[in-house]
Amino acid sequence: MRRVCAVIGSKGFIGLHLVSALQQADYTVKTFVRGQELDFAGIDVVINCGGTSGGGAFLRDHPLSMVGPNVRLALDVFDAALRDEVQQVIVLSSTTGYPDRAHPLREDEYFEGNVPDCYRYPGETRRFIERLALMYPFNVTLLRCAGAYGPGDKFDPDTSHVIGA
């Protein structure tokens, strides 16, 4: 039997590529975009790629703009997955939550210390969302993406991530 995946943020940069890869791997994919009701009935795996993001200039000028929308989306996804008895939830997170350290970090150090000032708001938001995910009774996989870029990315210095800018 084919596995059924739900992809939140299916129109975003990573979500578009993920949906295509899942379909090529013969998964049944149900997509969700901003504002759509989350109905995970019959879904085996939920993958949350959704959220608000921006580049360094955007973060500097609007530091709190991503906190509320990203936390609300994560809670909505987790609550819907719990309600619909989804067994596996994959959360795309970020390396912005890593503490400001000079030495190579171990995985268990992710939540220790302060994130660099330039990533304070997105980093602390990602840490919070990861902690929330781990409270729920489903299997959680956390993927901390770094340096994602390629076809379909925003190549605008004010709104894109580092490599795209």
VEXFI-439917 format. One record per residue (C-alpha): residue number from 1; z, y, x. Coordinates in Angstrom, 2 decimals. Layout:
REM residues N
rec k NUM, zz Z, yy Y, xx X;
...
END
This chain:
REM residues 165
rec k 1, zz 0.00, yy 0.00, xx 0.00;
rec k 2, zz -0.90, yy 3.47, xx 1.28;
rec k 3, zz 1.99, yy 5.76, xx 2.14;
rec k 4, zz 2.18, yy 9.05, xx 0.27;
rec k 5, zz 3.06, yy 12.20, xx 2.18;
rec k 6, zz 3.83, yy 15.65, xx 0.85;
rec k 7, zz 2.95, yy 18.56, xx 3.13;
rec k 8, zz 4.67, yy 21.87, xx 2.46;
rec k 9, zz 2.73, yy 24.80, xx 3.91;
rec k 10, zz -0.57, yy 22.96, xx 3.74;
rec k 11, zz -2.62, yy 26.16, xx 4.02;
rec k 12, zz -0.86, yy 27.36, xx 7.17;
rec k 13, zz -2.03, yy 26.84, xx 10.72;
rec k 14, zz -0.15, yy 23.60, xx 11.46;
rec k 15, zz -0.26, yy 22.36, xx 7.86;
rec k 16, zz -4.06, yy 22.52, xx 7.66;
rec k 17, zz -4.44, yy 20.40, xx 10.78;
rec k 18, zz -1.71, yy 17.99, xx 9.71;
rec k 19, zz -3.27, yy 17.36, xx 6.28;
rec k 20, zz -6.60, yy 16.59, xx 7.92;
rec k 21, zz -5.03, yy 14.20, xx 10.45;
rec k 22, zz -3.03, yy 12.39, xx 7.75;
rec k 23, zz -6.09, yy 11.96, xx 5.56;
rec k 24, zz -8.08, yy 10.60, xx 8.51;
rec k 25, zz -5.22, yy 8.14, xx 9.12;
rec k 26, zz -5.64, yy 6.94, xx 5.51;
rec k 27, zz -2.48, yy 8.47, xx 4.04;
rec k 28, zz -2.44, yy 9.81, xx 0.52;
rec k 29, zz -1.50, yy 13.48, xx 0.87;
rec k 30, zz -0.07, yy 15.78, xx -1.77;
rec k 31, zz -0.15, yy 19.42, xx -0.69;
rec k 32, zz 2.12, yy 22.29, xx -1.61;
rec k 33, zz 1.68, yy 26.01, xx -1.01;
rec k 34, zz 3.93, yy 29.03, xx -1.45;
rec k 35, zz 5.24, yy 29.44, xx -5.00;
rec k 36, zz 4.24, yy 25.96, xx -6.18;
rec k 37, zz 6.86, yy 23.80, xx -7.90;
rec k 38, zz 8.13, yy 21.05, xx -5.61;
rec k 39, zz 7.71, yy 17.71, xx -7.36;
rec k 40, zz 8.17, yy 14.83, xx -4.92;
rec k 41, zz 8.17, yy 11.96, xx -7.43;
rec k 42, zz 6.46, yy 8.98, xx -5.79;
rec k 43, zz 6.45, yy 10.61, xx -2.35;
rec k 44, zz 7.44, yy 8.51, xx 0.68;
rec k 45, zz 7.63, yy 11.29, xx 3.28;
rec k 46, zz 8.00, yy 15.06, xx 2.92;
rec k 47, zz 6.82, yy 17.18, xx 5.85;
rec k 48, zz 7.91, yy 20.82, xx 5.76;
rec k 49, zz 5.50, yy 22.98, xx 7.76;
rec k 50, zz 5.98, yy 25.94, xx 5.45;
rec k 51, zz 7.64, yy 29.21, xx 6.18;
rec k 52, zz 7.23, yy 32.75, xx 7.32;
rec k 53, zz 6.48, yy 33.39, xx 10.98;
rec k 54, zz 5.25, yy 36.18, xx 13.18;
rec k 55, zz 4.75, yy 37.34, xx 16.71;
rec k 56, zz 6.99, yy 39.29, xx 19.04;
rec k 57, zz 5.98, yy 42.72, xx 17.73;
rec k 58, zz 6.61, yy 41.64, xx 14.15;
rec k 59, zz 10.02, yy 40.20, xx 15.07;
rec k 60, zz 10.95, yy 43.38, xx 16.88;
rec k 61, zz 10.02, yy 45.58, xx 13.91;
rec k 62, zz 11.21, yy 43.25, xx 11.10;
rec k 63, zz 13.97, yy 41.08, xx 12.58;
rec k 64, zz 15.51, yy 39.85, xx 9.30;
rec k 65, zz 12.29, yy 39.39, xx 7.34;
rec k 66, zz 12.03, yy 35.65, xx 8.01;
rec k 67, zz 15.64, yy 34.62, xx 7.47;
rec k 68, zz 15.88, yy 34.59, xx 3.66;
rec k 69, zz 12.43, yy 33.20, xx 2.86;
rec k 70, zz 12.71, yy 30.36, xx 5.40;
rec k 71, zz 16.24, yy 29.35, xx 4.42;
rec k 72, zz 15.37, yy 29.46, xx 0.69;
rec k 73, zz 12.27, yy 27.32, xx 1.26;
rec k 74, zz 14.23, yy 24.78, xx 3.30;
rec k 75, zz 16.93, yy 24.51, xx 0.63;
rec k 76, zz 14.32, yy 24.11, xx -2.11;
rec k 77, zz 12.59, yy 21.34, xx -0.13;
rec k 78, zz 15.85, yy 19.52, xx 0.65;
rec k 79, zz 17.12, yy 19.77, xx -2.92;
rec k 80, zz 13.80, yy 18.53, xx -4.38;
rec k 81, zz 13.69, yy 15.66, xx -1.87;
rec k 82, zz 17.24, yy 14.68, xx -2.83;
rec k 83, zz 16.50, yy 14.93, xx -6.57;
rec k 84, zz 13.33, yy 12.84, xx -6.26;
rec k 85, zz 14.96, yy 10.29, xx -3.91;
rec k 86, zz 12.63, yy 10.84, xx -0.96;
rec k 87, zz 13.67, yy 8.64, xx 1.95;
rec k 88, zz 12.17, yy 10.60, xx 4.89;
rec k 89, zz 11.97, yy 14.35, xx 5.48;
rec k 90, zz 10.30, yy 15.82, xx 8.54;
rec k 91, zz 11.20, yy 19.42, xx 9.36;
rec k 92, zz 8.99, yy 21.46, xx 11.66;
rec k 93, zz 11.38, yy 23.67, xx 13.52;
rec k 94, zz 11.08, yy 25.80, xx 16.61;
rec k 95, zz 12.15, yy 26.03, xx 20.22;
rec k 96, zz 13.46, yy 29.56, xx 19.47;
rec k 97, zz 16.88, yy 28.03, xx 18.73;
rec k 98, zz 17.45, yy 26.82, xx 22.27;
rec k 99, zz 20.19, yy 28.70, xx 24.11;
rec k 100, zz 19.44, yy 31.14, xx 26.89;
rec k 101, zz 20.05, yy 28.91, xx 29.93;
rec k 102, zz 18.49, yy 28.78, xx 33.36;
rec k 103, zz 18.79, yy 25.01, xx 33.85;
rec k 104, zz 16.81, yy 22.30, xx 32.06;
rec k 105, zz 18.45, yy 21.58, xx 28.72;
rec k 106, zz 19.53, yy 18.31, xx 27.21;
rec k 107, zz 18.89, yy 17.74, xx 23.52;
rec k 108, zz 22.62, yy 17.85, xx 22.74;
rec k 109, zz 22.77, yy 21.44, xx 24.06;
rec k 110, zz 20.49, yy 22.88, xx 21.37;
rec k 111, zz 23.33, yy 24.29, xx 19.29;
rec k 112, zz 25.46, yy 25.44, xx 22.25;
rec k 113, zz 25.46, yy 29.07, xx 23.33;
rec k 114, zz 23.46, yy 32.05, xx 22.19;
rec k 115, zz 19.73, yy 32.13, xx 21.74;
rec k 116, zz 17.87, yy 34.79, xx 23.75;
rec k 117, zz 18.09, yy 38.22, xx 22.12;
rec k 118, zz 14.34, yy 38.35, xx 21.47;
rec k 119, zz 14.63, yy 35.16, xx 19.35;
rec k 120, zz 18.02, yy 35.86, xx 17.78;
rec k 121, zz 16.96, yy 35.90, xx 14.14;
rec k 122, zz 14.33, yy 33.15, xx 14.09;
rec k 123, zz 16.39, yy 31.03, xx 16.49;
rec k 124, zz 19.61, yy 31.22, xx 14.49;
rec k 125, zz 17.62, yy 30.64, xx 11.28;
rec k 126, zz 16.07, yy 27.48, xx 12.73;
rec k 127, zz 19.48, yy 26.25, xx 13.91;
rec k 128, zz 20.90, yy 26.83, xx 10.42;
rec k 129, zz 18.02, yy 25.01, xx 8.71;
rec k 130, zz 18.38, yy 22.04, xx 11.08;
rec k 131, zz 22.11, yy 21.82, xx 10.38;
rec k 132, zz 21.40, yy 21.92, xx 6.65;
rec k 133, zz 18.82, yy 19.14, xx 6.94;
rec k 134, zz 21.29, yy 16.91, xx 8.73;
rec k 135, zz 23.79, yy 17.24, xx 5.85;
rec k 136, zz 21.48, yy 15.55, xx 3.35;
rec k 137, zz 21.52, yy 11.77, xx 2.82;
rec k 138, zz 17.85, yy 11.14, xx 3.62;
rec k 139, zz 16.39, yy 10.31, xx 7.04;
rec k 140, zz 15.58, yy 13.53, xx 8.86;
rec k 141, zz 13.21, yy 14.05, xx 11.75;
rec k 142, zz 13.33, yy 17.44, xx 13.46;
rec k 143, zz 10.21, yy 18.53, xx 15.34;
rec k 144, zz 10.63, yy 21.60, xx 17.51;
rec k 145, zz 7.10, yy 22.84, xx 18.03;
rec k 146, zz 6.27, yy 24.99, xx 21.03;
rec k 147, zz 3.04, yy 26.71, xx 21.97;
rec k 148, zz 0.98, yy 25.61, xx 18.98;
rec k 149, zz -2.44, yy 27.23, xx 19.01;
rec k 150, zz -6.08, yy 26.42, xx 18.39;
rec k 151, zz -8.81, yy 26.73, xx 15.78;
rec k 152, zz -7.58, yy 28.56, xx 12.70;
rec k 153, zz -4.77, yy 30.36, xx 14.53;
rec k 154, zz -4.12, yy 34.09, xx 14.16;
rec k 155, zz -5.37, yy 35.74, xx 17.34;
rec k 156, zz -3.74, yy 39.10, xx 16.65;
rec k 157, zz -1.23, yy 40.49, xx 19.17;
rec k 158, zz 0.96, yy 41.94, xx 16.41;
rec k 159, zz 1.23, yy 38.85, xx 14.19;
rec k 160, zz 0.41, yy 35.77, xx 16.27;
rec k 161, zz 2.60, yy 33.62, xx 18.46;
rec k 162, zz 2.59, yy 33.92, xx 22.24;
rec k 163, zz -0.53, yy 31.95, xx 23.16;
rec k 164, zz -2.61, yy 33.30, xx 20.30;
rec k 165, zz -1.61, yy 36.86, xx 21.19;
END
